[in-house]
Every structure is written in structure tokens, then in C-alpha cells.
Amino acid sequence: MGTFLENPVDSAPLPPGVLQLHSDPGKLLHALRRIRQLDGLTEGELLWLVRHGREFSAPTGTRLFADGDPATHMTILLEGEIQVRRNFGGQGSLFIGRSGQLTGLVPFSRMKTHGGNGFATEPLWGLQIPKSSFPEMLTAIPSMAQRCVSVMMDRVREMTRLEQQTEKLGALGKLAANLAHELNNPASAAQRAASNLLEELRSYGRISFEAGRLCLTAEQEQKYRAWDAKLRSGIASRATPNPLALGPLEEQLTQWLDAHRIADTWKIAPALAEAGIEPGDLALLDGFLDGPALSVAMMHLASSLRAERMTGAVLESTARIFELIRAIQQYSYMDQTPMQEVDIAQSLASTLSMLQYRMKDVRIIREFDPHLPLVSANGSELNQVWMALLENALDAMNDRGTIRLLTQRSGDMVRVEIWDDGPGIPPELHSRIFEPFFTTKSPGGGLGLGLDSVQRILSRLRGFIEVQSRPGATCFQIRIPMQQAGAY
């Protein structure tokens, strides 16, 4: 492609691995004519770019610039591709410059430094125009002003698309992580209970067979059934035993069982104690059962109680799973049109459900107006607002403290306030917290898009957000019109 030559136009050092070239002008002119953003330039204008640009090449994998390096050139990519990646926030590309594009610093841009690390992902061939030549370029090629403005507009659109994609992926990732965390406990409990229940049912079957071999008289069977029905009725009406009282009760039951020479008291006594059965309840059997019949009856009762308790655990766990699924449906507003009539209180409650795993040491105060009308909004987007603000509050409090939620009608708008008792936001940062990519979190802790996303969603809803903060009391106040006619 050429040999290394010193270009007097730009003597700034090139990064390691990047070679300066000097090809035949005709070859460069032919390559520049393929650049879509340079369509319509005269041969003289293209020659100006050839004479004032620095031709370069770089192999795949070369780092062209680092995050924070000064931006000093406009680059015309003749061949190859450049990817810009950040040091944190994931491995995805922040920006991709492809063959046939103008990249880097362009006239009228406020870009001062590179926002990431730039790498050649394919062999590069390009032309660099230094910033010092921009005034002369705009004079020699007047149409470059409009062309560069178009480049910046394309960049804004691309960055907006990438931001939105990052927000959606981030929201989806958090939603999946929260749901997995919340589902893990009931799913594990249901699995354990179902596994134990299978074994218990086998044991119950063997004991039932033993009971059938006893050949009880009709009178004994009738009395036992009456006793069992009365016992279970009493169990259902009693309060759940205090865990601290189970030990003494179990000891009393063990003594009664030992006195009646019942085998496996270590298995029977705990099951009876957990059901709240007392020795007095068992004493009623003395009048019509004894010996092997009493032993089988105790084993049968204990086994049935264990099976019922395990079944209850399965039912309780699966009910919790269905409750979480309903919460996620309400949170995401699945299978619904973009605009719904949203119950703000329910929307906040659904979002809190998604964050339940972080609420162990957090006190939630709800001050919801019971007469608050429904709000016309995109329910899924509105939940993104609550999620971002509640996560910020939890982060500020280190998942320990008090969050206060308030809803109230204010004229033709709904007012929502989210308070936390964290350390507060320094006054000098109040004006910056809604800037995209601005974050006070450590590298990797966040992209700084949460509050920017909140502001843009509320803007689409014709609402707005304000913040007041001092140590121990930070409040984000949101106002949303109840009707959204013409908002979309």
C-alpha cells in the first residue's frame, strides 16, 4: 500500500503499530470517491483532503487511542473497522466506525477526549485530517460544514439507540436476576417438600397395610375414626405452636409414648408436637386401643401429619411462585397495549416485589391516596421509573434504612414522592445527576443512564421530576398528567 514517509502536514506521533503511508494520489482519490459522506465533492476538493491528510494503516488488534486521550483528528476510514469500548459497564461496543465513514473529531463537535478505547477490528487504511486544518478545510471545501453536521446528527441518533438498547438490556438483566432470586426460595422449598413427600407416601402406604392387618372390630374402628376427626378439628382451630414450646411438648409426648411402649418415638413425637397435639389428646385412645394397635395408630397418625405438612409446603411454595409470576406480569404489563390505565399504587407495589430480596433491613412506609385516579401511561415504562429511583435509594442506603412512598393528587396531575434516609446528594451534583453517563458509583457499578432514562420517560409522559436532598432525607418528586391525549 506504500512505504513509510514523514508527512510535514501532521507531525504528531502515531500510536504503536500504526504506520504512516504515502500512496499514489490517484489511488487515494479513487478510495475517497467511494465515501458516501463525500459524495459530490469535486476532484480539487478531494485533492485538498489528500494533500492535507495523513495516510495511515494498522493491523487488526491495534489500539488506536485510549479512554480519555485528546481527540485531535477527523478520520476518513477507507478500509477496515474501529470499535470503541469502555473500561467498565460490560464488554459491548460503545461505538463502531466502519469503512466509508467519517469518524473521530469533526468540525463543530464539542468532543475533547475519546470516550473509550479504540481498537482496529479489521486491517485499517485511512486518512487523518488534523484539527488545526479544520478552518482551512471549511474554506477550501464549504460543503464540509453541512456534511460534518450530518455526521454529528447520525452519531446522536446512534448513541441514543445504543443508550436505549443498554437501558433495555440492563432492565431485562435486573428483572431476570430479581425474579430468579425471588423464585429460588419457594422453588427449592417445593422441590424439597415434594421429594420428602414421595418417601413419606411410601411409608404411609406400608403403615396403612399394617393397620389393615390388625382386624379391628367395628366398634374400635368407629371410635378411632371419631377420635381422629375430633383431633384434627382441634388441630385446625388451634394457633400454630410457639417454636420455643415445641421442645417441652415433644419431651412430654415422648414420655407418654415410651410409657405405652410405642416404637420409633423419635419420629412420632416431633410430628405430633408440631401439630400441637398434647398427651391428653392421646390418652383418649387408652379406652379402646392398646398394644400393637396403639403403636400402628401412632405411626399412622404421625405419617399422615408429616405428609399433610409437606403437601402444605408444596402448596404454599407454588402459591408464592404464582404470586411472583402475577407480580412480574403486572410489573412488565405483558400482552398489553403501549398505553394503559395504570394504578400507581399497584405499579409501585409490583416494583417493590421485584426488589424484595434487598428489603430485609429496609422499612417501607406507604402513604397512598386511596382515591387516586388511574393514570394514562405506558405501564412498563412507568415501572422502569420506579425501579431506577428505588434502586438508587437502596444503593444510597446500602440496603438498610427507611423508604417512604407517597402518592397524591395535585390538580390534573398525580404526584409521587420517593424518600430515603441515605446520606443525601451533594448540592454541587444536583444539576448533574440527570446527565447521561454521569454516575457517582464506582467503575462497573453503573453506566449513569438510570436517571437520564427516568427523565426521558417522564418527558414522553409530559411529566417532570425534581429532587430535594439533604443528609438523611432525599426526595425525588414525580408529577404525571392523569390524561395523556397527544402525548405520543
N, C-alpha and C positions, 0 to 999 in steps of 0.2 A: 504493500500500500504506500510505501515511501520510505525515506530514511530520516533519521533524527536530525533536525536542524534547529538552530536558535532563532526564534521569532522575535524581532525587535518590537513588535506591537505590544506584546504582553510578556514581561519577564518574570511574572510571579511563579514560584516553584510549583511543580506538579506533584501530586501525591505519589508515593512509591508504587511502581507497577504501571503508571500511566506514561505513555510515550508521546512526545510531540512529533508531528509528522508534517511533511510539506509535499503534498501530491500535486499532480498536474492540474492547473486551474480548470481545464476543460472537464476533468473527472469530477471535481468539486461542483462545478456548475450543473453538471448532469444530475448529481445527487441532490443538490438544492432544489432543482425543479420538481423533484418528487415529494417535497414537503408541502402538505396540504395547506398549512397556515401561511405559506409564502406564495400561494397561487397568485398570479397576476403581476408579480414583480418583473421589471424589465431586466434585460441582461446586464445593464450597467449597475442596477441596484443589487443584483446578485453578486456581481464582481466586487462591489464595495464590501459585502459580507465576507467574500473570500479573502480580500486583501487585509481586512481589519480583524479577521478572526484567527484564532489559534487552533489548528487542526490537531486532533489527538486520537489515540487509540488505547484500549485497556482490555486485558483478557478477563474472562469470566471469574468472578470471585473477588476482583479488586475493590477495595474500599476507596470510594472517591472523595468522601468527606465524612466528618463525624458530627454527631449531635452537638449543636452549639457553635460549630465553625462559622466564620463570617461568610455570608453569601456575596460573591463578588463577580459572578459571571452569568450571562444568559447562555444556555447550551442548546445548540441545534443538533438533535440526535439524527444522524444519518443512517446508522445501523445499530442494532442491539437494544438493550432494555436496562433501565435503572430502577431498583426498588429501594424505597426509603423505609427503614424500620426504626421503631423506638426502642430505647433501652429497657422499657418496662411496659406493662399493660398488655402482655401477650406477644406472640410471635408473628402476628399478621402484619401485612404491609400497610403503612400509613399512606403511601403514595407510590404510584408506578408510572415512570416515564418511558414511553415506548418509541420505537423508531418512527421518524416522521413528525416528531413533536418539538415544540419549544419548551424547555424546562429551565429550572433554576431561577435566578433573579431576572425579572423583566422590568423595563421602564414603567414608572408609576407605582410599582409594588412597594409596600411598606416592609417587605421581608428584609430582615437584617442578618439573621443567622439561620442555619439549616435546622429543621425541627426533628431530625433523626439521623441515623447512619445510612449513607447512600452506598449501595453495592451494585456492581455490574453483574447482572444475572445472565447475560449473554455477551459475547465479544462486542465491544463498543467501538464505534467510529463516529466522531462528531466534530463540531466547530464551536469554540467558545468566543463570545463577544464580551470583553471586559466592561465593567460598569463605567469606567472612565470614558468609554467610547459612545455611551448612550446618547448624549446631546448631539454629537456629530451624526450618529446613525439616524436620529429622528429628523435631522435637517436633510441628510442625503436621501433618506427613504421616508417621506412624510406618511405613507400609509402604514408604517410600522406602529404608529401610535394606536390606531384602531385595532390592528392585529394583536398587539400586546394586551389591550384592554379585553379583547375577546378571550385571550389565553387566561387572564385572571378570572373572568366570569366562569369559564369552563372549570377552573380549579375550585372556585367556590362551590359550584354545583357538585363536583366530585367529592370534595371534602364533606359537604352536607350529606351526601349519600353514604359516605363511609361512616360518618358520625351516627347517622340513623341506624345503619347496619350494626355498628358497635353497640348502640343502646339496646337494640332488639336482642342481639346475641347475649349481651350482659344480663338483660331482664330474663331471658329464657334460661340462662345458666343458673341464675339465682333462684328462679321459680323451681327448676328441676332439683337443685340442691336442697331447697327448703322442703319440697314435697317428699323427696327421698328420706330426709332426716325425720320428718314427721310420720311417715308411713312405716319406718323401720321398727319402731317400738311395738305398735299394735300388730304388725305382720309377724314379728318374731314371737310375740306372746301367743298369737293364734296358732302359729306353727308348733310351738312347744306344747300348748294345750291339746291340739289335735293329735300329736304324736303320743302324748301320755294317755289321752282318751282311748286310743286304739288298744293299747295294752290293758287299760282298765276294763274295757268292754270284754276282752277275752277272759280276764279274771272274773268278772261279773257273771259271765256265762257258765264258768266252771262252778262257781258258788251256787248259782241257781239250780244247776243239775244236782248238786249235793242236797239242796233244800228239797228238791222233788223226791229224793230217796228217803226222806225222813218219815214219810207216810203219816203226816199229822192228821188228827181227827178233824172232822168238820167243825167242831166247836173250837178247837185250838186255832185252826186257820181263820175262823171268823173273828176270834178275839185278837189275833195278831194283826189282821187287816185293820180292825178298828183302832188298835193301839198305834199302828203305823200312820193312819190317816190323821189321828189326833196329834201325834208327834210332829208331823210335817206341817200341820196347820199352825202349831205353836212356833215352829221354826220360822215360818213366813211372817208371823206377827211380831216376832222379837227383833230388837235392834241388833245390828251387827256387833258381835262381841268385841270388847276392847282388847287390842293385841296384848296389853300388859296383863290382862286377866286370863289369857289362854294358858299360861304356864300352870298356875294353881288348879284351874279347872281340869286340865289334862292329867295332872297328878291325881286328883280325886277320882276321875274316870278310870285311870289305870288301877287304882286300889280296888275299885268295885269289880272290874273285870278280872283281876287276879284272884279276888275272893271267890269268884264264880268259876275259876279255873278255865278262863277263856284264852285260847292261844292267840299269838301274834298281837298282843295288846299294843305293841309299839307302832303297829299300822292302824289299829282301830281307834285308839284313844285320840290321836291328833285329828282324825276326820270328824269324830263326834264333837270334840271341843270347838273346832272351827264353825260347826253348825249351831253352837250354843246349847247342845244337849247336856243335861246335868244327870248325876247319878240317880236322883229322884225319878227322872223320866224312865230310866231303865228298870228301876225297882218294880214298876208295874208289871213287868214280864214274869216276875217270880211266881205269880199265881197259876200260870198255865204253861210255862216253858222251863226246861231245865236240861242239864247235861249237854249232849251233842246238839240238840235242837236250839238251845240258847246260844251256843257257840256259832253255829251256822247263821242264826238270825243276826248276830252282831257283825259277822263278816259281811253278810249280805247288805245290811244297813250301811256299814262304812263304805263298801264298794260303790253302792248306789249314790251316796253323798259325794264321793270323790268324782264319779262320772258326771254328776249334775254340776258340780263346781267347775269342772273342766269345760263342760258344754257352755256354761255361763261365760267363762273366759273367752271362748271362741266367739260367742255371740257379741260380747262387749267389744272385743278387738275388731271384729268385722264391721260392727256399727261405727266404730271410730274411723275405720278406713273409708266407709261410705260417707261419713260426715266430712272427712278431708276432701273427698272427691267432689262433694257438693260445694265445699268452700272454694276449691280450685276452679270449678265451673263458674261460680259467681265472681271470683276474682278476675278470671280471664274473659268472662262474658262470651264463652264459646257458642258457636252456632247462632249468633245474634247479629242483627244489622249494626252498622257502624254507630248509629245514634239510637240511644235507648233513654227511657225514663229511669234515672238512677236514684236509688235510695242511698243518700250519702252515709247515713249511719251504718247500713248494711255493707256498703262499699268499704268503709273503714274497718268494720269487724272482720270482713273477709281477708283484708290485707294483714290485720293483726294475726289471723290464723296462720298465714304463711310465715310469720316471724315468731311463732310460738316457742321455737327451740331457743330463742335468745331472750325470752321473757322470764326466766326462772327467778331472777333477782330484780325484776322491774315491776313497779306498781303502776297499773293503768287506771287513770281517773277518766271516766266518760261523763261528759256533760252535754248530752244530745238533746236537742229540742224535739220533743215527741210530735209536734205539729209541723215540723219542717216539710215543705212540699218537695216533690220529686224534682230532679234537675235533668234537663235535656242535655245529654252529653255522650261521648264515646266512653262507655264504662271501662273498657280495658285500659285506655289511655289514662283515665282518671285514677285508676288503681296504680298505674305507674307513678303518678304524682305522689300518692300516699306512701308507696313503697320507698321512693327515693328520700322523702322527708323523714319517715320513721327510721330508716336505716341510718341517716345522718344523725338523728337524735340518739340512737343506740350507740353509734360509734363515738359520739361526743361523751356519752355517759359511761363508756366501757361496759355496756350491758348491765348497768347497776344504777338504780335511781327511780325517778318518777317521771312518767309521761302523762300529760293531761291533754285530752282531746275535747274540743268544744265545737258544737255546730249551732248556728243561729241564723235567723232570717234578718237580712238588712236591706230594707226596701225591696227592690225587684231582684236582689241578689242573695245568694247563700254565702255566709261567712263560715269558714273553717279555720280553727286555730290549733296548731300542734306545738305544745310546750314541752321543754325538757329542762331538767335541773343540772345540766352539764356545766362545764367551765365557761361557756359563752364564746362568742366570736369577737376577736379584737376589733375595735372601731375602725382601724385603718383598712380592714379587709371587707367591711360591709359592702363597699361599692364593687368588689371584685368577685364575690362568691358566685355570681351568676355568669361569669365569663366562661366560655368553653375552654376546656383543658386546664383551667385553674383549679388546683387542689391543694389542701393543706396536709393531705395524707402523705405518708412515706412512699417512696418509689415502689410501685407494684400494688399499692393499697387502693388505687382508683385512677381513672382516666380524667376526672374532673368534668364529666359530662352530665352528671346527675341533675344538678340544679339548672344547668342550661337546658336540659330536656324538659324539666318541670316548667320553666318559663315559656318555652316554645309551645308546649301542650296547652298551657293556660291561655296563651295568646290566641291559639286557634279557637279556644272556647270563649274568646272575648273577655277573659278574666284576667286577674293580675295577682301578684304575690308581693308581700312586704315582709321584712324581717326586723325584729327588735331583739337586742341581745345585751345582757349584762351577766356577770358571773352568777350562776345559779338559776338563771331564768332567760331562756332563749325561746322566742315565739316566731313561728312562720305563720303569717295570716294570709289565707287564700280567699278571694272573692270570685264567685262564678255566677253569671246570669242564670236565672231559672229557665229561661227560654232562649233557644239558640237559632232562631229564624235568621237565615242568611249568614250564619257563622261559617258554614262550609261552602 
